[in-house]
């Protein structure tokens, strides 16, 4: 796949993940709907993080001629989602909550903020 195809795939899974994550954070927890939408959210986050690993960094230093600093957040997602799922399944709601809030802030808000920096594709698309 080309870089642009991967970008569209990433955005196509990231946008609904952001909407779902926001919904899940502000609505009642523990309901069957929360559990179902939470699994969908986790799946989208795992998929979108995996997609980013195939996208070569376009800004900043490269590691192994491919990866950039934002790829570290992708690895964080791939680690955090299973931990959050396991915590919920084991009844450790405090740990689940901590993982999910950290995931939302780190992977969606922080990484999203970085994509708006000058020289990045989203900055160019949104601000010319």
SVG drawing of the C-alpha trace seen along z (x, -y; Angstrom):
<svg xmlns="http://www.w3.org/2000/svg" viewBox="-26 -27 44 39">
<polyline fill="none" stroke="black" stroke-width="0.4" points="0.0,0.0 1.1,-3.5 1.7,-6.1 -1.5,-7.9 -3.6,-4.8 -2.2,-3.9 -3.0,-7.5 -6.6,-7.2 -6.9,-3.8 -5.5,-5.2 -7.8,-8.2 -10.7,-6.0 -10.3,-4.0 -9.0,-6.8 -12.0,-9.1 -14.6,-6.6 -12.2,-5.6 -12.0,-9.2 -15.8,-9.6 -16.3,-6.3 -13.6,-7.0 -15.1,-10.4 -18.6,-8.9 -17.3,-6.1 -15.5,-8.6 -18.5,-10.8 -21.3,-8.2 -22.3,-5.6 -19.8,-2.8 -20.3,0.9 -23.5,1.2 -23.8,3.8 -23.6,0.9 -20.4,-0.4 -18.9,3.1 -19.8,3.6 -18.7,0.2 -15.5,0.5 -14.5,3.7 -15.2,1.9 -13.1,-1.1 -10.2,1.2 -10.3,3.0 -10.2,-0.2 -7.3,-1.5 -5.3,1.7 -6.0,1.7 -5.1,-2.0 -1.9,-1.6 -0.9,1.4 -1.5,-0.6 0.8,-3.4 3.7,-0.9 3.6,-0.5 3.7,-4.3 7.2,-5.7 7.9,-8.7 7.9,-11.9 9.3,-14.4 12.2,-14.2 14.8,-11.6 14.3,-8.1 15.0,-4.8 15.8,-1.8 15.2,-4.2 11.4,-4.0 10.2,-4.7 9.8,-8.1 9.0,-9.3 5.2,-9.0 5.6,-5.3 6.4,-5.0 2.8,-6.0 1.7,-3.2 3.6,-0.7 2.1,-2.2 -1.4,-1.5 -0.5,2.1 0.6,2.6 -2.1,0.6 -5.2,2.0 -4.6,5.6 -3.7,4.4 -6.9,2.4 -9.0,5.3 -7.4,7.8 -8.0,5.4 -11.7,5.1 -12.1,8.9 -10.4,9.4 -12.6,6.8 -9.8,4.4 -11.9,1.4 -9.4,-1.1 -6.6,0.1 -8.9,0.4 -10.0,-3.2 -6.4,-4.4 -5.3,-2.6 -8.3,-3.8 -7.9,-7.5 -4.1,-7.2 -4.9,-5.7 -7.3,-8.4 -5.0,-11.2 -1.8,-9.8 -2.9,-8.1 -5.7,-10.4 -5.1,-13.8 -1.3,-13.9 -0.6,-12.1 -3.3,-14.1 -1.8,-17.3 1.6,-16.3 0.1,-15.6 -1.0,-19.3 2.6,-20.6 4.2,-22.4 5.6,-20.1 3.2,-17.3 0.5,-16.1 -2.5,-17.0 -1.1,-20.5 -0.8,-20.9 -4.3,-19.5 -6.0,-21.6 -4.0,-24.9 -2.6,-24.8"/>
</svg>
